[in-house]
């Protein structure tokens, strides 16, 4: 997916660009994440010869600890787009897939991978079929983007200065279309969605297969790890605490609807303290700091086994 890759350090979020309080909860600072069993001979098992994850530094922990409630929950959590950096759609599926899929087709089971060329959405278990869920703010649903219907609205959000500072997609609709179309027409490893609250589109989300993303070149992902980027587009919905609330809601949706996914990941810039604090408030933990092509990122992780504890 052409998810935004890190550019220059984003500016501090404006007061109107916050999603409300994001409490800096317990963080696993200094924990180096690993993939699946390193003894596995499954070529789809990340961590087998993959990059070692660096530990989180005390600098990030100190910055998070100093984040105020009013600054927490930056809404434009996706790093800025940079045409010179890696693109998810450029990440080829492993060359072992044809042989592996043929082998698994003979013995299907819970670990069976979707075949290349299957219907869009299958790589992420069809978000279009996920139901609306109740939240403290109303009923919320992820609705996959239709360009003909949604491009003007998303482009308007991208031209909001608070959003443009992070996504760098301000300009004519064609610029936003260039960002969206490869995802909408792609193989389904990234699916852009509108977040609809009580029938009103008010946020933009990108769900992506982190194990098929350039992130996997910098951190030992696990099969079916699912990444998330988001922004709250409607000004009227900012400053109400919705960022943290909806991050938790979407992470829970992913874990509920994707039985093979054990973790939901995000990678905000370590300098984006408000965003990191919002993720912590939503039950994510700080797994590590990782060097991406144009930024140092805080790898935020929501674990299936810890979802009811954080």
C-alpha positions in Angstrom: 0.0 0.0 0.0 1.3 3.5 -0.6 1.1 4.4 3.0 2.8 7.6 3.9 6.5 7.1 4.6 8.3 9.4 7.0 9.4 12.8 5.9 10.8 15.6 7.9 10.0 15.9 11.6 6.3 16.8 11.9 5.5 20.0 13.7 3.8 19.9 17.0 0.1 19.4 16.7 -2.1 22.4 16.9 -4.6 22.5 19.8 -7.5 21.9 17.4 -5.7 18.9 15.9 -5.9 16.7 19.0 -8.1 13.8 19.7 -8.5 14.5 23.4 -6.7 13.0 26.3 -4.4 10.0 25.7 -3.1 8.8 29.0 0.5 7.6 29.0 -0.1 4.1 30.2 2.4 1.3 31.0 5.0 1.0 28.2 7.3 -1.9 27.6 10.3 0.4 27.3 13.5 -1.5 26.5 11.6 -4.6 25.1 13.0 -5.9 21.9 10.2 -7.6 19.9 10.8 -10.8 18.1 8.8 -12.6 15.4 7.7 -16.1 15.5 9.8 -19.1 16.5 13.3 -18.5 15.0 13.7 -22.2 14.5 10.7 -22.2 12.0 11.5 -23.1 8.4 8.3 -21.5 7.2 9.4 -18.7 4.8 6.3 -16.7 5.8 7.5 -16.6 9.5 9.0 -13.2 10.1 11.9 -13.1 12.5 13.7 -16.0 10.9 16.8 -14.1 9.7 14.9 -10.8 9.8 16.1 -7.6 11.4 16.5 -7.4 15.1 14.2 -4.8 16.7 16.1 -2.1 18.6 15.0 -1.4 22.1 13.1 1.7 23.0 15.2 4.4 24.4 14.7 6.3 27.6 14.3 9.5 25.6 10.9 8.4 24.2 9.7 7.3 27.6 10.7 10.6 29.1 8.9 12.5 26.3 5.8 10.5 26.7 5.8 10.9 30.5 5.9 14.7 29.9 3.0 14.8 27.5 0.0 16.7 28.8 -3.6 15.5 28.5 -4.4 18.4 26.2 -1.6 17.5 23.8 -2.2 13.8 23.7 -3.9 12.1 20.8 -2.5 13.7 17.7 -5.0 12.9 15.0 -2.7 12.8 12.0 -0.8 9.7 13.1 0.4 8.7 9.7 3.9 9.8 8.8 4.3 12.2 5.9 4.4 10.9 2.3 7.8 10.9 0.7 8.1 9.9 -2.9 11.7 8.8 -2.5 11.0 6.3 0.2 9.8 2.8 0.1 6.2 2.0 -0.9 4.2 -0.9 0.3 3.0 -1.7 -3.3 6.6 -2.0 -4.3 7.2 -4.7 -1.7 7.1 -8.0 -3.7 5.4 -11.0 -2.2 8.0 -13.5 -1.1 9.2 -15.6 -4.0 8.5 -18.7 -2.0 4.8 -18.1 -2.0 3.8 -20.2 -5.0 5.5 -23.3 -3.7 4.3 -22.6 -0.1 0.7 -22.0 -1.1 0.7 -25.2 -3.2 2.0 -27.1 -0.2 -0.5 -25.6 2.1 -3.4 -26.1 -0.3 -2.9 -29.8 0.1 -3.1 -29.5 3.9 -5.3 -26.5 4.6 -5.5 -25.3 8.2 -5.6 -22.2 10.4 -2.2 -21.1 9.1 -3.2 -21.3 5.5 -2.3 -18.0 3.6 -4.6 -16.5 1.1 -3.7 -17.2 -2.5 -2.3 -14.3 -4.6 -5.0 -13.0 -6.9 -7.9 -13.6 -4.6 -10.6 -11.0 -4.1 -9.6 -7.6 -2.8 -10.0 -7.5 1.0 -9.1 -11.1 1.6 -5.6 -10.3 2.8 -7.2 -8.3 5.6 -10.3 -10.5 6.1 -12.7 -8.2 4.2 -13.1 -5.0 6.3 -16.1 -4.2 4.1 -18.1 -6.8 6.0 -17.1 -5.7 9.5 -20.2 -4.4 11.4 -20.8 -1.1 13.1 -19.9 -1.3 16.8 -21.2 0.7 19.8 -18.8 3.1 21.4 -19.1 5.7 24.1 -19.4 8.3 21.3 -21.9 6.4 19.2 -22.0 3.7 16.6 -18.8 3.4 14.6 -18.0 1.6 11.4 -15.2 1.4 8.9 -16.4 1.8 5.3 -13.9 1.1 2.5 -13.3 4.1 0.3 -15.0 4.6 -3.0 -13.1 7.2 -5.0 -16.2 8.5 -6.9 -18.0 9.0 -3.6 -15.3 9.9 -1.1 -12.4 11.6 -2.9 -13.8 15.2 -2.5 -14.2 14.7 1.3 -10.8 13.1 1.9 -9.1 15.7 -0.3 -10.7 18.4 1.8 -9.4 16.8 4.9 -5.9 16.5 3.5 -6.0 20.3 2.8 -6.7 21.1 6.5 -3.4 22.5 7.8 -3.5 20.3 10.9 -3.7 17.2 8.7 -1.4 18.4 5.9 1.4 19.0 8.3 1.7 15.2 8.7 0.3 13.7 5.5 1.7 16.2 3.1 -1.1 15.6 0.6 -2.5 19.2 0.4 -3.3 20.3 -3.1 -5.8 19.4 -5.8 -7.9 16.3 -5.6 -5.6 14.6 -8.0 -2.9 14.5 -5.4 -5.1 12.6 -2.9 -6.4 10.4 -5.7 -2.8 9.4 -6.5 -2.4 8.3 -2.9 -5.7 6.4 -2.8 -6.0 4.8 -6.1 -3.2 2.2 -5.8 -4.8 1.1 -2.5 -8.4 1.0 -3.9 -7.3 -0.9 -7.0 -4.5 -3.0 -5.4 -4.3 -6.5 -4.2 -5.9 -5.7 -0.8 -2.8 -5.6 1.3 -3.8 -2.0 2.2 -7.4 -0.9 2.5 -8.4 2.8 2.9 -11.6 3.4 4.9 -13.8 6.2 6.1 -14.6 6.1 9.8 -18.3 6.7 10.1 -19.7 7.7 13.5 -23.5 7.7 13.9 -23.8 7.9 10.1 -21.3 10.8 9.7 -18.0 10.3 8.0 -15.5 11.9 10.3 -12.1 10.1 10.0 -9.8 8.4 7.5 -8.1 5.1 8.2 -5.6 2.8 6.4 -5.5 -0.8 7.5 -2.5 -2.7 6.0 -0.7 -6.0 6.3 2.4 -5.0 8.2 4.1 -8.3 7.3 3.8 -7.4 3.6 4.8 -3.8 4.2 8.3 -2.2 4.1 8.0 -2.1 7.8 8.9 -5.8 7.7 12.4 -4.8 6.4 13.1 -2.9 9.6 11.3 -4.9 12.3 10.6 -8.7 12.7 6.9 -8.8 11.9 4.7 -11.9 12.4 2.4 -13.3 9.8 -0.9 -11.3 9.7 0.4 -8.4 11.8 -2.0 -5.5 10.9 -0.9 -1.9 10.7 -3.0 1.2 11.1 -2.8 4.9 10.1 -5.5 7.4 10.8 -6.6 11.0 11.0 -9.7 12.7 12.2 -10.9 15.0 9.5 -13.9 16.8 10.8 -12.9 19.8 13.0 -16.1 19.3 15.0 -14.9 15.9 16.1 -11.5 17.1 17.4 -10.7 17.7 21.0 -13.4 15.4 22.3 -11.2 12.4 23.2 -12.2 10.5 20.0 -8.7 9.7 18.9 -7.9 7.4 21.8 -11.4 6.0 21.9 -11.5 5.1 18.2 -7.9 3.7 18.1 -9.0 1.2 20.8 -12.2 0.5 18.9 -10.4 -0.1 15.6 -7.7 -2.3 17.2 -10.4 -4.3 18.8 -12.2 -4.7 15.5 -9.1 -6.0 13.9 -8.4 -8.5 16.6 -12.1 -9.6 16.7 -12.4 -10.0 12.9 -8.9 -11.2 12.1 -8.4 -14.4 14.1 -4.9 -15.0 12.7 -3.7 -11.5 13.7 -2.0 -11.5 17.0 -0.8 -7.8 17.0 -2.0 -4.4 15.7 1.0 -2.1 14.9 1.6 1.6 14.3 4.8 3.6 13.8 4.4 7.3 14.6 7.5 9.5 14.7 9.1 9.3 18.1 9.0 13.1 18.2 5.2 13.0 17.9 4.7 12.7 21.6 0.9 13.4 21.4 0.4 10.6 18.9 2.4 8.1 21.0 0.5 9.1 24.1 -2.8 8.5 22.3 -1.8 5.0 21.3 -0.7 4.2 24.8 -4.1 5.4 26.1 -5.7 3.1 23.5 -4.0 0.0 25.0 -1.0 -0.1 22.7 2.5 -0.4 24.3 5.8 0.9 23.1 7.7 -2.0 21.7 10.8 -0.4 20.4 12.3 2.5 18.5 13.1 1.6 14.9 14.9 3.5 12.1 12.8 3.9 9.0 14.1 5.5 5.8 13.3 9.1 6.9 12.4 9.0 10.6 13.0 7.2 13.9 9.6 5.7 14.7 8.0 4.5 17.9 6.7 1.0 17.2 3.4 0.9 19.0 1.9 -2.6 19.6 -1.5 -3.8 20.6 -1.2 -7.5 21.6 -4.1 -9.9 21.5 -3.0 -11.5 24.7 -2.8 -8.1 26.5 -5.9 -6.5 25.1 -8.0 -6.9 28.2 -5.1 -5.8 30.5 -4.1 -2.5 28.9 
